[in-house]
């Protein structure tokens, strides 16, 4: 696509957003859901674990985003008609925000794979069989090509499992690499001092 064609497409997309998307009921619902989701996350997130939690959330957002572009844009399994902001790629949707935040919170409050899977399944069911159908009724999103909400459930749960597994794998690699260095640093002050050669008086005394 040429530069002029890209500019024309972007202009038309913006004009459609201004005239048919922003300030509609669906737009207000999307903005409200996003604000509530972020507010809950900022309130409840464990600040002492925020780096590890954000790693999981970032991996999921990237993974969901890439797969979403492939399935949504390239294969046309779904189509968003209302966007929070006038961008061709629909950012700040379930895949980029609500899903990753959900699994970050589940990871924060669970300690085993079993509990993680149980609560992830519950949260995913709320999103796929509760929130997304509401989005559909409001004209925010439409599913095509026999794609349904059950497939979306499998899609999100697969991402949640892979994301947690990757984080655990990275944690093991970090632990295996950092533990020896920390041990070495801990014992650095206990290294034996170099033996000082005996002077003549010491030799004489030792010989007596």
N, C-alpha and C positions, 0 to 999 in steps of 0.2 A: 504494500500500500504506500502511495506517495505521501509526501509531507502535506500537501494541500488536501488530499483525501482524508488523511488522519485528522487534520484540523477541522474539516467539515464534519466528520463523524463525531468528534468531541463536542462541537458546537450543537449539533442536532441532539446529542445525548443530554447536554445541559439544558437545552430548551424543553425537552420532554420532561426532565426532572422538575423544572420550574413550573411547567404548566399542568402536569398530570400526576406528580408524585409527592412533592413536598407539601406539608400541612394537610394531607389527607388523613382519614382515620387510621389507615394502615401505617402511615408514616409516624403518627403520634404513638401508636402501639409499639412499633419497633423501637423508637427512641425511649419510651417508658421502660420497656423490658431491659434495654441496654443499661439505662441509668440505675435501675434497681439492682441488676446483676453486679455492676461494678461497685455500687454502694455496699452491698452485702459482702463482696470479696474484700474490699478495703477495711471493713469493720472486723471481719472474722479471721483474715489471713494471719498466720503465725509469722510475725516479723523476723523471728530468729531462724526461720527455715525458708525465707522468701527467695533466696537464690536457687535452692534446689526445686522449689515449687514452680518458680518461673521457668526453669529449664524444662520441666515437664510441659508446662503450658505453651512454651515457645515451640517445642518439638511438635506438639499436637496442632498448633495453629498453622505451622508451615506444612505439615503433612496433610491436614484437612484442606488447606488452601490449594495445594498442588493437585490433590485428587479431585477437589471440587471443580477446579478449572477444567480438568480432563473430562469428568463426567457431565458437568453442567454446560460448559461452553463448547467443548468439542463434540460430545456425544448427545447433547441436548436432553439429558434426563430430567432436568428441571430448569426453570426460568424465573428469575426474580423480576417483578414488575414495579416494585417500589424499593428505592434505595435510600438509606439515611443521608448519604452525601452523593453529589453528582459525579460518580466515578464509574467507568466501564466495568471494572471488577468490583463486585459487591462486597466491600469490606464491612466489618462490624456486623456480620450476620452470625447465625448460630455456629457455623464452622470455625470462624475466626475468633469468636469471643465467648459466647455462652458455653459451648462445648468444652474448650480448654479450661475455662474457669470452673466449670462443674467438676472436671476430673482433678484439678488442682486441690479443690476443697475435699474431695473424696480421699485423695492421697494423704492430705493433712490429718484426717481423722481416722484413718484405718492403718493397721499395722501388718496385715497379712494379705495374701492374694485372695483368699476366700472372702474376706470382708470387703476388699476393694472391688471384687467382681460383683458382689451382691449389691452394694450401694451404687456402683456405676450403672448396673442394669436398671435399678430403680430410677436413677436420675435420667438416664438415657430414654427410658420409657416415657417419663414425663415430657421430655423435649419432643420426641418423635411422634408420640401418640396424643400429646396434649397441645403443646405450643405450635408445632408445625401445621396441624390441621386448622388451628385458629388463623394462622398466617394464610392458609389456603382459602378459608372462607372470606377473609378480608381482601383477597386479591393480591396479596403480597408475593406469593410464590405459586407456581403451577408445576405439577409433575407430568412428565411425558414418557412415551415409549414403554408403557407398562411398569415403569418405576413406581414403587409404593413406599409407604412409611416403614414397613417392616424391613425392606432393604436398607433404608436409612438407619434403622436400629443396628443392623449388622455392621454397617459402615462405621458408625461412631464407636461401637464396642470394639471392633477390630483395632481402630486407632488407639483407643484407650489402653488396650492390652499391649500393643506394640510400644507405645510411648513409655509405659511404666517399665517394660522389660529393657528398653534402651537405657533408661535412667539408672536402673540397677546395674546394668553392664558397665556403664561409665563410672559408677561409684566404685565398683570392684577394681576397675583398672586404676582409678585414682588412688585407692587404698593400697593396692599392691605396689604402686610407684612411690607413694609418699611415706609409707611406714618405714622402709629402710633408712631414708634420709633423716626422718625425725629421730630414729633410734641413734643414728650416727651423731646427730647434733646433741642428743641428750648425753651421750658418753664422751663428747668432745673434750670436756673439762677434766675427764678422768684418765686421759692418756698419760702414760708414765713419762716422767721428765727424763731428758737425756742424761746419761751417767757422766758425772764430772770426773775428769782424770785426777788421780791422787797427786798432790804436790809432794815435794821431797820430804817435808816434815811428816805428812801422812804415811808415806812409804816407810820412813824410819820408825814411826810409832807402830805401824803394823808389823814391822819386822822384829820389834822387840818382844 
